[in-house]
Amino acid sequence: MALACPRCGTQNPDTNSFCQSCGTPLASFIAQPAAPPVGPPPGLAPPPPGVAPPPPIVGPPPSAPPPEYQSPYYAPAPGYPQPPVHRTPWVLIVSAVIGLIVIMAGAGTAYAFLNNRNSSQANSTGLLPSPSPAGTPSPIASPTATPASGGKASNATFTVTVPAGWVIASKDSTTITLTDPNGNAVAITSGTSNPPQTAQQNKDALDKSLAVKAPDAHQCPNTKVTNGSINGASGIFWQMCFTLTSGSQSVQAAAPLFAGANSDGSVYYGIVLLSLASNKDAFIAEAGPVLASIQWGLH
C-alpha cells in the first residue's frame, strides 16, 4: 500500500521511512506501536475479581542470630556473645549476714541481744561472708553441734578452729559462720575473683553494699582504716557503725571488717564482725583466737 507524503503528496512505497521526493518522515513510521497489555502467561487464566494473586515464592528465612548463652565449658567463637564475667556480689554478702541475725532473733538468741535483756556480755556478731563463685548465696543452715575446743571446721578454701561451746551457723564451699553461746557470730570467707580485684576494690564494694542495707552506715568514731594481714592474707581493716533493726527493736551496731586479696587479685578474703557498738572492742578480743586459727587454702 502506497503512503502519501503529508507535505508534498508524493506516493511512496509502504516500506519507505521518508518521502522519496522531499524527505519528510512518513507518519506510519513516526508513531510507535503501543506495547501489548500485560496479562497472565499463556495457558493461565487471570484470577477472578476480588481474589488476590498468590504471594511470591521467597527463599528460606535467614539464619537465627547466635544464642546469648553458651556452655561455660567451651569458649564462644570470635564474634559470638561472651558469657557474663563473675563479679563478687557483695550486696548478697551483706544481706546474708543481716538475714542470719534475723534468723537468730527468731530463735530467741539474738532477740535477747536486740532487746538488750541479756548480760553485759550478750551481743550479736556476724562477719559478712563472700558468695560462692557462681554468685548465688547458699541458704543459711540451722546451727549444728561442734566439737570441743581444738575442733576444726573446713571447706574448700580455708580451715578454722571451733572453740568449745561454739556452733556452726552456716557453711558452704567458700564461707563458714560460727556463733558463740551468747549468739555472737564470726563469718569467714575466701574464694576466686574474676576479674581480679584488689583489696581496695573489695573494701569499696563492701562499703557500698553495707550502705544498701544500712543507709546510715559510717566509719566508727575514733577508728582508722589500716593496712595489714591475717595469717598471710594481706588486706584492709576498718570499722563501720550503723543502726541494726529487727522487728520493732533497733540497736546501734558495729562491724569490724577485713577485705583482702592475693598479689594478683585472683583470690579474695573477707571477715566481718557484727556487735553492739558499745561492745565492739570486747568482741574483737573474744573473736581473736578464732581469727588467729584461720588457715587459708587459696593464695
Secondary structure, 3 states (H helix, E strand, C coil): CCEECCCCCCEECCCCCECCCCCCECHHHHCCCCCCCCCCCCCCCCCCCCCCCCCCCCCCCCCCCCCCCCCCCCCCCCCCCCCCCCCCCHHHHHHHHHHHHHHHHHHCHHHHHHCCCCCCCCCCCCCCCCCCCCCCCCCCCCCECCCCCCEEEECCCEEEEECCCCEEEEECCCEEEEECCCCCEEEEEEEECCCCCCHHHHHHHHHHHHHHHCCCCEECCCCCCEEEEECCEEEEEEEEEEEEEECCEEEEEEEEEEEEECCCCCEEEEEEECEEHHHHHHHHHHHHHHHHCCEECCC
